[in-house]
Amino acid sequence: MNSIYLLCFLAFVSIGNAMISVNLQNEMRNSRNFTGKVVLVTGSSSGIGEGIVKLFSALGASVVVTGRNSSEVSRVAKEAQELSPNNLKPLQVVADVTKSDDLHRLLNETIERFGKLHVLVNNAGVLKSADIWDQYVMDVFDETFKVNLRAYVELSHLAVPYLDETNGTIISTSSMLSMRPHTFLMAYGASKAGVDFMTKVLALELGPKIRVNAVNPGHTRSNLNHIMGVQAQQALENHIIELTPLKRVADPLDVAKGVVFLASDDASFITGANLVIDGG
């Protein structure tokens, strides 16, 4: 009789393990499937934001492409639709994140079109240099904080009621410069340090329903760096490559993959975190 019980127990364990294995396979297979999800990415008409919105579209999401340049917004939206497995047409919104009216309109149009929101990616950014001696330092400081921090807080505030309904997530683009002081970039680094702090506070305030995380890229090829000029940009990249274990700089897709991970079910137990993407 004992042997019969033992065989039944072993059979039960075997069936249980098989079910766990099947469930795990299904979960892993579907973890990066964003079909039915709505994703809003600010600053998605170029650079890192363009990479992020295109990758989400390729993974089945309904996406919102937004930026200040209407022709670039249209270009990215067209290319994102071509990547969509279901040929989903992105919502295009021309908006300036420093203007409250534009942020309200951006979110309202998103909800009017899709009826919900699952992922907010605060990504729009500006990078301007000035040291403390510069006569324009306060102008640079004010503009940088308006774009890189205030807009993130305001749009998150507007989006929270909708993200709460979907158990959604907020992901913000920070920077390694929030952790590594750099001369001439006080305003930029300080604004990104603010993003890091905001991320941790919102994670405390919005859990357990809404997860809040940030990505901290190292040097990434994007439009923000074009202000340096080609020669200066190449010299900087060569210097960074020498210091980086992986011996290259990041492309927008490298950062986009990190954002997608944080938005996915694979990161369901991660909140208040900073994901460093800098090649080492």
C-alpha positions in Angstrom: 0.0 0.0 0.0 2.8 2.4 0.9 4.4 1.8 -2.5 1.1 2.7 -4.2 1.0 6.0 -2.2 4.6 6.7 -3.2 3.9 6.1 -6.9 0.9 8.4 -6.7 2.9 11.1 -5.0 5.7 10.8 -7.5 3.2 11.0 -10.4 1.6 14.1 -8.8 5.0 15.8 -8.5 5.9 14.9 -12.0 2.6 16.3 -13.4 3.1 19.4 -11.2 6.6 20.0 -12.5 5.4 19.5 -16.1 2.7 22.1 -15.6 5.2 24.6 -14.0 7.5 24.0 -17.0 4.7 24.6 -19.5 3.5 27.7 -17.6 7.1 29.0 -17.4 7.6 28.5 -21.2 4.4 30.3 -22.0 5.3 33.1 -19.6 8.7 33.6 -21.1 7.3 33.4 -24.6 4.8 36.1 -23.9 6.9 38.3 -21.6 7.9 40.7 -24.5 4.6 40.6 -26.3 2.9 44.0 -25.9 -0.1 43.3 -28.1 -3.1 45.2 -26.6 -0.8 47.5 -24.6 -0.7 51.3 -25.1 2.7 53.0 -24.8 3.4 56.7 -24.8 7.0 57.8 -25.3 7.9 61.5 -25.1 10.7 62.8 -27.3 10.1 59.9 -29.7 10.7 61.7 -32.9 14.4 61.1 -32.8 17.3 59.5 -30.9 16.7 57.2 -28.0 13.0 57.9 -28.0 12.7 56.9 -31.6 14.4 53.6 -30.8 12.1 53.0 -27.9 8.8 53.7 -29.7 9.9 51.6 -32.7 10.8 48.6 -30.6 7.5 48.8 -28.7 5.6 48.9 -32.0 7.6 46.0 -33.3 6.5 44.0 -30.2 2.8 44.7 -30.9 2.1 47.7 -28.8 -0.1 50.7 -29.9 2.2 53.6 -29.6 2.1 57.4 -29.4 4.9 59.2 -31.3 5.4 62.8 -30.1 7.9 65.6 -30.5 8.1 69.2 -31.6 9.0 68.6 -35.2 5.9 67.5 -37.2 7.8 66.1 -40.1 10.0 64.0 -37.8 7.0 62.8 -35.9 5.4 61.7 -39.2 8.5 59.9 -40.3 8.9 58.0 -37.1 5.2 57.1 -37.0 5.3 55.8 -40.6 8.4 53.7 -39.8 7.0 52.4 -36.6 3.8 51.3 -38.3 5.9 49.4 -40.8 7.5 47.5 -37.9 4.2 46.7 -36.3 3.2 43.0 -36.7 -0.5 44.0 -37.0 0.3 47.2 -39.0 -1.1 49.3 -36.1 -1.1 53.1 -36.9 0.6 55.2 -34.2 -1.0 58.2 -32.8 1.0 61.4 -33.8 1.0 64.3 -31.5 3.2 67.4 -32.0 3.8 68.8 -28.6 6.3 70.8 -26.5 6.8 69.1 -23.1 7.6 72.4 -21.4 4.0 73.6 -22.0 1.4 72.4 -19.7 -1.4 72.8 -22.3 0.6 70.6 -24.6 1.0 67.9 -22.0 -2.7 67.9 -21.2 -3.5 67.6 -24.9 -1.0 64.8 -25.4 -2.5 62.7 -22.7 -6.1 63.6 -23.6 -5.5 62.6 -27.3 -3.9 59.3 -26.1 -6.9 58.4 -24.0 -9.4 59.6 -26.7 -7.7 57.3 -29.3 -6.9 54.2 -27.2 -9.1 54.5 -24.1 -6.2 53.4 -21.8 -2.5 53.7 -21.0 -0.2 50.9 -19.9 3.3 52.4 -20.3 4.6 56.0 -19.9 8.2 56.6 -21.0 9.4 60.0 -20.0 12.2 60.5 -22.4 12.3 64.0 -23.9 15.5 65.7 -23.0 17.8 68.6 -23.6 21.6 68.8 -23.1 23.2 72.3 -23.0 26.6 73.1 -21.5 27.5 76.0 -19.2 29.8 76.4 -16.2 29.2 78.5 -13.2 31.1 81.4 -14.7 28.9 81.5 -17.8 26.6 84.6 -18.1 23.8 82.3 -19.4 24.1 79.6 -16.7 20.7 80.3 -15.2 19.0 80.3 -18.6 20.6 76.9 -19.3 19.7 75.7 -15.8 16.0 76.8 -16.1 15.5 75.3 -19.6 17.2 72.1 -18.7 15.1 71.5 -15.6 11.9 72.4 -17.5 12.5 69.7 -20.1 14.4 67.0 -18.1 12.6 67.0 -14.8 9.5 69.3 -14.5 7.9 67.8 -17.7 8.5 64.3 -16.3 6.8 65.1 -13.0 3.8 66.9 -14.7 3.1 64.2 -17.3 3.5 61.4 -14.7 1.0 63.3 -12.5 -1.5 63.5 -15.4 -1.0 59.8 -16.4 -1.2 58.2 -12.9 -5.1 57.8 -12.8 -4.9 55.8 -16.1 -1.8 53.8 -15.2 -3.5 52.9 -11.9 -6.4 51.3 -13.8 -4.0 49.1 -15.9 -1.4 48.3 -13.3 0.9 50.2 -15.6 4.5 51.4 -15.4 6.5 54.6 -15.6 10.0 54.5 -17.1 12.1 57.6 -17.3 15.3 58.2 -19.2 18.0 59.4 -16.8 21.8 59.4 -17.5 25.1 58.2 -16.1 25.9 61.8 -15.6 23.5 61.8 -12.7 26.1 59.7 -11.0 29.3 61.0 -12.5 29.9 64.8 -12.1 31.2 66.5 -15.3 32.3 70.1 -15.7 30.1 72.3 -17.9 27.2 69.9 -17.5 26.0 70.8 -14.0 22.4 71.6 -15.1 22.1 68.4 -17.1 23.6 66.1 -14.4 21.6 67.8 -11.6 18.3 67.4 -13.6 19.0 63.7 -14.2 19.9 63.2 -10.5 16.4 64.7 -9.9 15.0 62.1 -12.2 16.7 59.3 -10.2 15.2 60.7 -7.0 11.8 61.2 -8.5 11.8 57.6 -9.6 12.4 56.3 -6.1 9.8 58.5 -4.5 7.1 57.6 -7.1 7.9 53.9 -6.6 7.1 54.4 -2.9 4.0 56.4 -3.6 2.5 54.4 -6.5 3.2 50.8 -5.5 1.8 48.2 -5.5 -0.2 48.9 -8.6 2.3 51.1 -10.6 5.9 50.3 -11.1 8.4 53.2 -11.6 11.9 52.7 -12.9 14.6 54.6 -14.8 17.3 53.8 -17.3 20.7 55.5 -17.0 22.5 55.3 -20.4 26.1 56.1 -20.9 27.1 57.9 -24.1 24.5 57.1 -26.7 24.5 58.2 -30.4 21.5 60.6 -30.5 20.5 64.1 -31.6 21.4 65.5 -28.2 25.1 65.1 -29.1 25.0 66.8 -32.5 25.5 70.2 -30.9 29.2 69.2 -30.4 30.0 69.0 -34.1 31.3 66.0 -36.0 35.0 66.2 -35.0 34.4 66.8 -31.3 31.7 64.1 -31.3 34.1 61.6 -32.8 37.0 62.6 -30.5 34.6 62.1 -27.5 33.4 58.7 -28.7 37.0 57.5 -29.2 37.9 58.5 -25.7 34.8 56.8 -24.3 35.5 53.6 -26.3 38.9 53.4 -24.8 37.5 53.6 -21.3 34.6 51.2 -21.9 35.0 47.4 -21.4 32.7 46.6 -24.3 34.7 49.0 -26.6 31.8 50.8 -28.2 29.2 53.5 -27.5 25.5 52.7 -27.2 23.0 52.9 -30.0 19.4 53.9 -29.2 18.3 50.3 -29.6 20.6 49.3 -26.7 18.7 51.7 -24.4 15.3 50.7 -25.9 15.9 47.0 -25.0 16.4 48.1 -21.4 13.2 50.1 -21.4 11.2 47.2 -22.9 12.6 44.9 -20.2 11.5 47.2 -17.4 8.1 47.5 -19.0 7.7 43.7 -19.4 6.4 41.1 -17.0 10.0 39.9 -16.6 10.5 43.0 -14.4 7.3 42.6 -12.5 9.2 42.6 -9.1 11.4 45.6 -10.0 10.5 49.1 -8.9 12.4 52.2 -7.8 15.5 50.9 -9.8 18.0 52.5 -12.0 19.1 50.3 -14.9 22.6 51.3 -16.0 23.2 50.9 -19.7 26.8 52.1 -20.3 28.9 49.2 -21.6 30.7 48.8 -18.3 
